[in-house]
Amino acid sequence: MNSPAMPRTLGRWDLVLLKIVAVVNINNVPPVAVYGWVSLGLWMLAFVAFFVPEAVAVLALSRRYPGEGGVYLWARRQFGDVHGFLAGWCYWTNNLFYVPVLLVYMAGIFAFAGGEARAADLVGRKVFVLGVSIGWLALIASANIRGLAVGKWIQNIGGLATFGSIALVLASAAAARSAGVGSHAPSAAGVSWEMAASFAVMCNALVGIELASTMGDEIRDPARDLGPAIAIAGAVSIAAYLLVTGAVLTLVPVDRLGVIQGIMQAVGAGARAARVEWIVVPLAIVMGLATGGAASAWFAGSSRIPFVAGLASALPPALGRVHPRFHSPHIALITCAALAGTFTVFSLVGSTVAEAYQVLLKAAVIIQLIPFIYVFLAVMRVEGVGAAARAAGVVGLVTTTFGLCAAFLPTSDVTSVVLFETKLIVGVAGPTALGWLLFKRAQRGERRALVAQAFRPANGPRHP
């Protein structure tokens, strides 16, 4: 499989910002901050048990198998075409759920840009949420079709906005504490079954450092830049999650945290108490841009999976086409945009916005973690890695398996367990079955082509 020439546009700081905007999504904090200060310990456990093994595996595999495709390429080289396709398909289809998660959350955050008074009403309006979500999806699709040299700036702006978001959240907490009105510090929560589901969400929140490897042929110097970019992004990511969780816990009681607007609720409460309400609108803007940048990063990165699968004839070959002018995988990008938009609409049918968010989030967690089973198994058997890398693979494999099972546990936001589990099962099994059918169809087509070529006369067909 030979990839078409793709411009190498990603430098070291592009990689750092890409990884930060992909990993640090502080919208993950409210759903898991409900356990009080215990949440900080869960974040550290997820970092040590999942992120560190993931970092070791990604570095080892990207050096052993450089090129476009990331997890798809690694699983394919280690386990064959079928397993490579399953890993790549799950990684891609996960983002058909995760990109809508980010879009729905972004709409909820941008609602606060018009003032806190109107935000609660707008967040619950499906027309508003759909309008913002589909509009931003069209924007990032158009930018990335014009090439990564254009599309990367949405990710870069999102990465910088991530720093701005964290700074404003911490500033709000500091203002509240200095005014003596902060600390609603909750007591430590007891152990519950919901903690397991939250731990799975935390592991999923720390996924993203492998994203750049899906665009391996578009990195200027991967051997030099990937290691430092992973180290910087890892340190920033865990610090961000710990600091933001701590800030949220000092600003608002955990029983008043909403899933969609939790961060804005916390900052709004602290800002009102400290009489710095002006901070809410700029936070909504920069946090919305950060979330939108994350959506663009995952959209652009995951689109390389069907692109490479199209080149390998594991999916329809049209997905492997490159735009003649912009040199981007435009067919794969358009396909991803259409499917992500469809799932955004589907998630809101028959559900509240908060419950739709939970369905999308948990489906994304389950499908996202499946490829990491392959990643950790691959690093355990790849040639030339040391004992430390193999040990990291074992730890990561155990953590990932636990997270997969825990993600099926419903949370208190779910009003109908039956509907929640049904949507979750359909949302996971449906795309997986569709991918399998497409893969088998592509295989049959390739076999027919090989048979036709074998029986073709040496000098080609004769024409009268």
C-alpha positions in Angstrom: 0.0 0.0 0.0 1.6 3.3 -1.1 0.1 6.5 0.3 -0.2 9.4 -2.1 2.3 12.2 -1.4 0.9 14.3 1.5 2.5 17.6 2.6 4.5 17.4 5.8 2.9 20.4 7.6 3.0 19.4 11.3 6.0 20.7 13.3 6.8 20.1 17.0 4.6 22.8 18.4 1.8 21.9 16.1 2.0 18.4 17.6 2.1 19.7 21.2 -1.0 21.8 20.6 -2.7 19.0 18.7 -2.2 16.6 21.6 -3.2 19.1 24.2 -6.4 20.0 22.5 -7.2 16.4 21.8 -6.5 15.3 25.4 -7.5 18.2 27.6 -11.3 18.6 27.3 -12.4 20.0 30.7 -15.9 19.1 29.8 -14.9 15.7 31.2 -14.5 17.2 34.7 -18.2 17.7 35.7 -19.4 14.1 35.1 -16.5 12.8 37.3 -16.2 15.5 39.9 -19.3 14.3 41.8 -17.1 12.2 44.1 -15.5 15.2 45.7 -11.7 15.1 46.4 -11.7 11.4 45.7 -11.9 12.4 42.0 -8.4 13.7 42.2 -7.1 10.3 43.2 -9.1 8.7 40.3 -7.5 11.1 37.9 -4.1 10.1 39.1 -4.9 6.4 38.9 -6.2 6.8 35.3 -3.0 8.7 34.4 -0.7 6.1 35.9 -2.6 3.0 34.8 -3.7 4.2 31.3 -1.9 7.3 30.1 1.6 6.3 30.9 1.3 2.8 29.3 -0.4 4.4 26.4 2.5 6.9 25.9 5.1 4.1 26.1 3.1 2.0 23.6 2.5 4.9 21.1 6.2 5.8 21.1 7.4 2.2 20.6 4.9 1.5 17.8 5.2 4.8 16.0 9.0 4.2 15.8 8.6 0.6 14.7 5.8 1.4 12.1 6.0 5.0 11.0 3.5 6.2 8.4 -0.1 7.2 7.9 -2.8 5.2 9.8 -1.7 5.0 13.5 -3.6 2.3 15.4 -4.9 0.8 12.1 -1.4 0.5 10.7 0.0 -1.0 14.0 -2.7 -3.6 14.4 -2.6 -4.5 10.7 1.1 -5.1 10.8 1.0 -7.2 14.0 -2.3 -9.1 13.6 -3.2 -9.0 9.9 -5.8 -7.3 7.8 -9.0 -8.3 9.7 -7.8 -7.2 13.1 -6.2 -4.1 11.6 -9.5 -3.2 10.1 -11.4 -3.8 13.3 -9.0 -1.6 15.3 -9.1 1.1 12.7 -12.8 1.0 12.2 -13.5 1.2 15.9 -11.1 4.1 16.3 -12.8 5.9 13.4 -16.4 5.2 14.4 -15.7 6.2 18.0 -15.2 9.6 16.6 -18.6 9.5 14.9 -19.8 9.6 18.5 -17.0 11.6 20.2 -17.1 14.5 17.7 -20.8 14.9 18.3 -20.1 14.8 22.1 -17.8 17.8 21.6 -20.2 19.6 19.3 -23.1 19.2 21.8 -21.0 20.3 24.7 -19.6 23.3 22.7 -23.2 24.4 22.0 -23.9 24.4 25.7 -20.8 26.4 26.4 -21.4 29.0 23.7 -24.9 29.5 25.2 -23.2 31.3 28.1 -21.6 33.8 25.7 -25.0 35.5 25.5 -25.3 35.8 29.2 -25.8 33.4 32.1 -29.5 34.3 32.4 -30.4 32.9 28.9 -27.9 30.0 29.0 -30.0 27.5 30.9 -32.9 27.9 28.4 -30.7 27.7 25.3 -28.8 24.5 26.6 -32.1 22.6 26.7 -33.3 23.7 23.2 -32.5 21.1 20.7 -32.8 23.5 17.7 -30.1 25.7 19.2 -27.8 22.7 20.0 -28.3 21.3 16.5 -27.8 24.6 14.8 -24.4 25.3 16.5 -23.3 21.7 16.2 -24.0 21.3 12.5 -22.7 24.7 11.7 -19.3 24.1 13.4 -19.1 20.6 11.8 -19.5 22.2 8.4 -16.7 24.8 9.2 -14.1 22.2 10.3 -14.9 19.9 7.4 -14.4 22.8 4.9 -11.2 23.9 6.6 -9.7 20.4 6.6 -10.7 19.7 3.0 -8.6 22.7 2.1 -5.7 20.8 3.6 -4.0 20.3 7.0 -2.0 23.5 6.5 -5.4 25.3 6.9 -7.2 22.9 9.2 -4.4 22.7 11.7 -5.0 26.4 12.7 -8.4 25.5 14.1 -6.6 22.9 16.3 -3.8 25.3 17.2 -6.3 28.1 18.2 -8.2 25.5 20.2 -5.0 24.4 22.0 -4.2 28.0 22.9 -7.8 28.5 24.0 -7.5 25.5 26.3 -4.8 27.4 28.2 -7.1 30.4 28.4 -10.0 28.3 29.7 -7.9 26.8 32.4 -6.5 30.1 33.4 -10.0 31.7 33.7 -11.4 28.8 35.7 -8.5 29.0 38.2 -8.8 32.8 38.3 -12.5 32.5 39.2 -11.6 30.0 42.0 -8.9 32.2 43.3 -11.2 35.3 43.3 -13.9 33.4 45.2 -11.4 32.1 47.8 -9.8 35.6 48.3 -13.3 37.0 48.8 -13.9 34.4 51.4 -16.9 32.9 49.5 -15.2 29.9 47.9 -14.9 26.5 49.3 -17.9 24.3 49.1 -15.4 21.6 49.6 -17.3 18.3 49.7 -16.3 15.5 52.0 -14.8 12.4 50.5 -17.4 10.2 48.8 -17.8 6.6 49.5 -17.0 3.9 47.0 -19.9 3.2 44.6 -20.5 1.4 41.3 -20.8 4.7 39.5 -17.1 5.3 40.3 -16.1 2.5 37.9 -18.1 4.2 35.0 -16.4 7.5 35.8 -13.0 5.8 35.8 -13.7 4.6 32.3 -14.6 8.2 31.3 -11.3 9.4 32.8 -9.3 6.9 30.8 -11.1 8.0 27.7 -10.4 11.6 28.6 -6.7 10.8 28.5 -6.8 9.3 25.0 -5.4 11.4 22.3 -1.6 11.3 22.3 -1.8 8.7 19.5 -3.9 10.9 17.3 -0.9 12.5 15.5 0.3 9.1 14.5 -2.8 8.7 12.2 -1.2 11.5 10.3 2.4 10.1 10.4 3.2 11.0 6.8 2.2 14.6 7.5 4.7 15.2 10.4 7.9 17.0 9.5 10.2 15.1 11.7 8.4 12.4 13.7 11.5 10.7 15.1 12.6 14.0 16.7 9.3 15.6 17.7 6.9 12.9 18.8 8.6 12.1 22.1 8.9 15.6 23.4 5.4 16.4 22.2 4.0 13.5 24.2 5.9 14.4 27.3 4.8 18.0 27.3 1.2 17.2 26.5 1.1 14.5 29.2 2.4 16.9 31.9 0.0 19.6 30.8 -3.0 17.2 30.6 -2.8 15.7 34.1 -2.0 19.1 35.6 -5.0 20.6 33.8 -7.5 17.9 34.9 -6.3 18.1 38.6 -6.3 21.9 38.8 -9.7 22.3 37.1 -11.3 19.5 39.2 -10.0 21.2 42.3 -11.3 24.6 41.2 -14.7 23.2 40.4 -14.9 21.5 43.8 -14.2 24.8 45.6 -16.7 26.8 43.5 -20.0 24.8 43.6 -21.5 21.9 45.6 -21.2 18.7 43.7 -24.9 18.0 43.9 -25.5 21.2 41.8 -23.1 20.2 39.0 -24.8 19.8 35.6 -23.3 17.5 33.0 -23.4 19.9 30.0 -22.9 23.2 31.7 -21.1 22.1 34.9 -17.9 24.2 34.4 -19.9 27.3 33.5 -22.1 26.7 36.5 -19.2 26.5 38.8 -17.4 29.6 37.4 -20.7 31.5 37.4 -21.4 30.7 41.0 -17.9 31.8 42.1 -17.9 34.9 39.9 -21.2 36.1 41.3 -20.0 35.5 44.9 -16.7 37.3 44.2 -18.4 40.0 42.1 -16.4 39.3 39.0 -19.3 38.2 36.8 -17.5 39.6 33.7 -15.3 36.5 33.6 -18.2 34.3 32.5 -18.6 35.6 28.9 -14.8 35.4 28.0 -14.6 31.9 29.5 -17.6 30.8 27.4 -15.8 32.1 24.3 -12.4 30.6 24.9 -13.8 27.3 26.3 -16.1 27.0 23.3 -13.1 27.6 20.9 -11.1 25.0 22.8 -13.9 22.4 22.5 -14.4 23.3 18.9 -10.6 22.9 18.3 -10.8 19.4 19.9 -13.7 18.5 17.6 -11.6 19.6 14.6 -8.5 17.6 15.8 -10.4 14.4 16.3 -12.4 14.9 13.0 -9.2 15.5 11.0 -7.2 12.7 12.7 -9.8 10.0 12.6 -10.6 10.7 8.9 -7.2 9.3 8.0 -8.4 5.8 9.1 -11.0 5.4 6.3 -8.6 7.1 3.9 -5.8 4.6 4.6 -8.3 1.7 4.6 -9.5 2.9 1.2 -6.0 2.8 -0.1 -5.7 -0.8 1.2 -9.0 -1.8 -0.4 -10.3 -2.7 3.1 -13.0 0.0 2.5 -14.3 1.4 -0.8 -11.3 2.7 -2.8 -13.0 6.1 -3.3 -12.2 6.9 0.4 -8.5 6.8 -0.5 -8.7 9.6 -3.1 -6.7 12.8 -2.6 -8.0 16.2 -3.7 -6.1 17.3 -6.8 -5.7 20.8 -5.6 -5.6 20.7 -1.8 -3.9 17.3 -1.4 -6.4 16.3 1.4 -8.4 13.1 1.8 -11.5 14.9 0.8 -13.8 11.9 0.3 -13.0 10.5 3.7 -13.5 13.9 5.3 -16.9 14.5 3.6 -18.0 11.0 4.6 -16.9 11.6 8.2 -18.8 14.9 8.3 -22.0 13.4 7.0 -21.9 10.5 9.5 -21.0 12.7 12.5 -23.9 15.0 11.6 -26.3 12.0 11.4 -25.3 10.7 14.8 -25.6 14.1 16.3 -29.3 14.2 15.2 -29.9 10.6 16.2 -28.6 11.2 19.7 -31.2 13.9 20.4 -34.2 11.8 19.3 -36.3 10.8 22.3 -33.8 12.0 24.9 -33.0 15.1 26.8 -29.8 16.9 25.8 -28.1 15.7 29.0 -29.1 12.1 28.5 -28.1 12.3 24.8 -24.7 13.6 26.0 -24.3 10.5 28.3 -25.3 8.1 25.5 -22.8 9.6 23.1 -20.1 9.8 25.7 -20.4 6.2 26.9 -20.6 4.8 23.3 -17.5 6.8 22.5 -15.7 5.4 25.5 -16.5 1.8 24.6 -15.7 2.0 20.9 -12.6 4.1 21.6 -11.1 1.6 24.1 -11.4 -1.4 21.7 -8.4 -0.3 19.5 -6.3 0.1 22.7 -6.7 -3.6 23.3 -4.8 -4.1 20.1 -2.3 -1.3 20.9 -1.3 -2.9 24.2 -1.3 -6.4 22.8 0.9 -5.1 19.9 3.5 -3.5 22.1 3.7 -6.7 24.1 4.7 -8.7 21.0 6.5 -6.3 18.7 10.2 -7.0 18.2 12.9 -4.8 19.7 11.0 -3.4 22.7 12.3 -3.8 26.2 10.8 -5.3 29.3 9.5 -1.9 30.5 7.4 -1.5 27.3 6.0 -5.0 27.6 5.1 -4.4 31.3 3.4 -1.1 30.2 1.4 -3.2 27.7 0.2 -5.5 30.4 -0.9 -2.7 32.7 -2.6 -0.9 29.9 -4.4 -4.0 28.7 -5.8 -4.7 32.2 -6.9 -1.1 32.7 -8.5 -0.9 29.2 -10.5 -4.2 29.7 -11.8 -2.9 33.0 -12.8 0.4 31.5 -14.7 -1.3 28.6 -16.8 -3.3 31.1 -17.4 -0.3 33.4 -18.6 2.0 30.6 -21.9 0.0 30.3 -22.9 1.1 33.8 -25.6 3.9 33.7 -25.2 7.1 35.7 -27.8 9.0 37.8 -28.4 11.3 34.7 -30.1 8.4 32.9 -33.9 8.4 33.3 -34.5 5.1 31.5 -32.0 2.4 32.0 -33.6 0.2 29.3 -33.5 3.0 26.7 -30.0 4.0 27.7 -28.6 0.5 27.4 -30.5 -0.1 24.1 -29.1 3.0 22.5 -25.6 2.1 23.8 -25.7 -1.5 22.5 -27.2 -0.4 19.1 -24.7 2.5 19.0 -21.8 0.1 19.5 -22.9 -3.0 17.6 -24.5 -1.2 14.7 -21.4 0.7 13.4 -19.2 -2.4 14.1 -21.5 -4.7 12.1 -21.6 -2.2 9.3 -17.9 -1.9 9.1 -17.6 -5.7 9.0 -20.0 -5.9 6.1 -18.1 -3.2 4.2 -14.8 -5.0 4.9 -16.1 -8.4 3.6 -17.7 -6.7 0.6 -14.3 -5.0 -0.2 -12.5 -8.3 0.2 -14.9 -10.0 -2.2 -14.5 -7.2 -4.7 -10.7 -7.5 -4.5 -10.9 -11.3 -5.0 -13.1 -10.9 -8.1 -10.6 -8.4 -9.5 -7.7 -10.8 -8.9 -9.6 -13.7 -10.5 -10.5 -11.5 -13.5 -6.9 -10.4 -13.9 -5.6 -14.0 -13.7 -7.9 -15.1 -16.5 -7.3 -12.0 -18.7 -5.3 -12.8 -21.9 -1.6 -11.7 -21.8 -2.1 -9.1 -24.5 -5.3 -7.8 -23.1 -8.9 -8.2 -24.4 -9.4 -8.4 -28.1 -11.7 -5.8 -29.7 -13.4 -6.5 -33.1 
